[in-house]
Each structure stands twice: as C-alpha cells, then as structure tokens.
Amino acid sequence: AQTVTQSQPEMSVQEAETVTLSCTYDTSESDYYLFWYKQPPSRQMILVIRQEAYKQQNATENRFSVNFQKAAKSFSLKISDSQLGDAAMYFCAYRSGIYNQGGKLIFGQGTELSVKP
Amino acid sequence: ETGVTQSPTHLIKTRGQQVTLRCSSQSGHNTVSWYQQALGQGPQFIFQYYREEENGRGNFPPRFSGLQFPNYSSELNVNALELDDSALYLCAISGQGISYEQYFGPGTRLTVT
C-alpha cells in the first residue's frame, strides 16, 4: 500500500522569505501523480501544484515550485516570497497512475505553515 | 472558487443516529469522491462514484454508503453514528480519468455526541 509522510507538523516563515515543506512517499508503482494542497481556515482544499512521476522536470506555479526526487521518493514544496495569505495547512498527496485504482488521493498528515509579518 | 457546494455546513448528531450529507457542483463533472478528515489529520478516502456507480472504496465499514444522481450530485449516508465519526467530510469532483484534477468543496463538519 502507498503511504505519504510529512515529518514537519509546523513550519514558520517570515514574510517575503522562502520556505520548503517536506514530503516523502512510499510506493512500488512507477506511474503516479503527486500533489500539494493548501487548506486555509476556511477549510476549502485548494490545489497548489501537481507533478507527474514520468516527468523529470520539476513543476512550477508562480511562487510555488517542487523538488521531485523520484529515486528518493521525495517531493518537497518551495514557497518563494512568502505572503500572509500563504498561511494554511499544506497537504502532500499521492494518486496512482493505474486506471483501475480510480482517483483515490492518499494524503499526508499535513504541515501547518504560519507567516510572520 | 471550485463551484462545489456541500450541505449542511455543520451539524450535530447523537450516537446511533443516521446522517445524510450532500454535494453538488455547477460544472457537471461525472466523478465524485468523498473523504473523511479527522481533526488534525489528512483526509481519508471513503469512496468514489462515477456515473452513479461506486468506483472504488477505502477502508470504511458498510454503514458508510453513497449515492450519485443523474445530475452528478451526490449524497453520503452514515448509519449508526459513532463518536469517532466526528470529522470534516469533504467531497471532490473530477472528470473520469487519471489526469483529471479533483476539486474540493468546503466540507461539512459533523459532530457526534
């Protein structure tokens, strides 16, 4: 079975600085997708960024980028120029690339990010 | 804004009762997934529906059941509520296919006393 682990329950960053959130996963599959979701106090889960395992290039979305290390099964999220609105719970998630596995997302335990003004 | 709505926003039930939670979207996506998120935890997959049929289930007992309607809205039913069922219940919509993203609703907060 696949597992996702986030070893940092809480992180803090100064506004305008850069922070990196860690995620490791375990799978025997070669085809899969990885995601970072943001959940602010409003509870709405928002997709931040996604990475296809078959792509070697790291995904980037504006101030958000990932460091995908497939061999190490590591998938970290870097937030540059942190803003107060980035404060939230961040979840790393895995989804199998095998079609008959459906669209089940497997989530980590989350990292609570606070941003200091 | 995903256009996914869930109702009610929150509710309180007594142990042993039954509850129905609802999920709908304006976009007509044909796949809906339900997740349970206990306080301080990541969401756990309950099940997924595609074109009104269950299309995958997580490690939840049969007292968790669902429906999907022709308009792709969905219900999650939980019978014989237990205290551990207290959680945030999230639904997520997507197209069918591996590459489709899942878009989440704001959730229903269920408290069982």
HADDOCK unambig.tbl for C-alpha pairs under 7 A between the chains (distance, minus, plus):
assign (segid A and resid 43 and name CA) (segid B and resid 106 and name CA) 5.67 0.50 0.50
assign (segid A and resid 43 and name CA) (segid B and resid 107 and name CA) 6.90 0.50 0.50
assign (segid A and resid 44 and name CA) (segid B and resid 104 and name CA) 6.65 0.50 0.50
assign (segid A and resid 44 and name CA) (segid B and resid 105 and name CA) 6.15 0.50 0.50
assign (segid A and resid 44 and name CA) (segid B and resid 106 and name CA) 4.41 0.50 0.50
assign (segid A and resid 45 and name CA) (segid B and resid 104 and name CA) 5.66 0.50 0.50
assign (segid A and resid 97 and name CA) (segid B and resid 98 and name CA) 6.23 0.50 0.50
assign (segid A and resid 99 and name CA) (segid B and resid 98 and name CA) 6.17 0.50 0.50
assign (segid A and resid 102 and name CA) (segid B and resid 55 and name CA) 6.69 0.50 0.50
assign (segid A and resid 102 and name CA) (segid B and resid 56 and name CA) 6.26 0.50 0.50
assign (segid A and resid 103 and name CA) (segid B and resid 98 and name CA) 6.49 0.50 0.50
assign (segid A and resid 104 and name CA) (segid B and resid 45 and name CA) 6.41 0.50 0.50
assign (segid A and resid 105 and name CA) (segid B and resid 45 and name CA) 6.80 0.50 0.50
assign (segid A and resid 107 and name CA) (segid B and resid 42 and name CA) 5.53 0.50 0.50
assign (segid A and resid 107 and name CA) (segid B and resid 43 and name CA) 6.18 0.50 0.50
assign (segid A and resid 108 and name CA) (segid B and resid 42 and name CA) 5.71 0.50 0.50
assign (segid A and resid 109 and name CA) (segid B and resid 41 and name CA) 5.19 0.50 0.50
assign (segid A and resid 109 and name CA) (segid B and resid 42 and name CA) 4.67 0.50 0.50
assign (segid A and resid 110 and name CA) (segid B and resid 41 and name CA) 6.91 0.50 0.50
assign (segid A and resid 110 and name CA) (segid B and resid 42 and name CA) 6.10 0.50 0.50
